[in-house]
Amino acid sequence: MTRAESMAAAAVYLSEAAAALAGAVVTLARLDLDDAVDVVRSVQRPVEALSQEISSAAWAAHRAERPEFYDESGRFVGPYGKGKN
């Protein structure tokens, strides 16, 4: 697994964790457990931010590893090369 692939996998796990935490917030709010909601939200926000940061880093790593998959403007063009798909 390349660095970009590993980072992308980590970003997915973090995104799923943030979604699970959001679900916990909803459930706890329905139970009127406001202190618990505050704690979960305090964890959720940094997890979401880290997910976005790792996702961006994964994109940059992929672009560095596979420049042929991107055109001159940085747009992903796929494995068939620049402008061929």
C-alpha positions in Angstrom: 0.0 0.0 0.0 1.4 3.4 -1.0 1.6 6.4 1.4 -1.3 8.0 -0.4 -3.4 4.9 -0.1 -2.6 4.5 3.5 -3.5 8.2 4.2 -6.8 7.8 2.2 -7.7 4.8 4.3 -7.0 6.7 7.5 -9.1 9.6 6.2 -12.0 7.2 5.6 -11.7 5.7 9.1 -11.7 9.2 10.6 -14.7 10.3 8.5 -16.6 7.2 9.7 -15.6 7.9 13.3 -16.9 11.5 12.9 -20.2 10.2 11.5 -20.5 7.8 14.4 -19.8 10.6 16.9 -22.5 12.7 15.2 -24.9 9.8 15.6 -23.9 9.6 19.3 -24.6 13.3 19.7 -28.2 12.8 18.3 -28.8 9.8 20.5 -27.5 11.5 23.6 -29.4 14.7 22.9 -32.7 12.7 22.6 -31.9 11.4 26.1 -31.3 14.9 27.4 -27.7 14.1 28.4 -26.4 17.5 27.7 -23.0 17.1 29.4 -22.4 13.9 27.4 -23.4 15.7 24.2 -20.8 18.5 25.0 -18.1 15.9 25.5 -18.8 14.0 22.3 -19.0 17.3 20.3 -15.6 18.3 21.7 -14.2 15.1 20.4 -16.2 15.1 17.1 -14.9 18.5 15.8 -11.2 17.7 16.0 -11.9 14.3 14.4 -13.7 15.9 11.5 -10.9 18.5 11.1 -8.2 15.8 11.2 -10.2 13.7 8.6 -10.2 16.7 6.2 -6.5 17.4 6.8 -5.5 13.8 6.2 -7.8 13.6 3.1 -6.1 16.7 1.6 -2.7 15.3 2.4 -3.7 12.0 0.8 -4.7 13.8 -2.4 -1.3 15.7 -2.4 0.6 12.5 -1.8 -1.3 10.7 -4.7 -0.6 13.6 -7.0 3.1 13.4 -6.1 3.2 9.6 -6.5 1.1 9.6 -9.8 1.5 12.9 -11.6 0.4 11.2 -14.8 -3.1 11.0 -13.3 -3.5 14.8 -13.2 -3.6 17.5 -15.8 -1.6 20.8 -15.7 -4.3 22.4 -13.5 -4.2 19.7 -10.9 -7.5 18.1 -12.0 -7.7 14.3 -11.7 -7.9 12.7 -15.2 -7.4 9.1 -14.3 -5.1 6.3 -15.1 -5.5 6.8 -18.9 -3.3 9.9 -18.9 -3.7 13.6 -19.4 -6.7 14.4 -21.6 -7.2 10.8 -22.8 -10.4 9.9 -21.0 
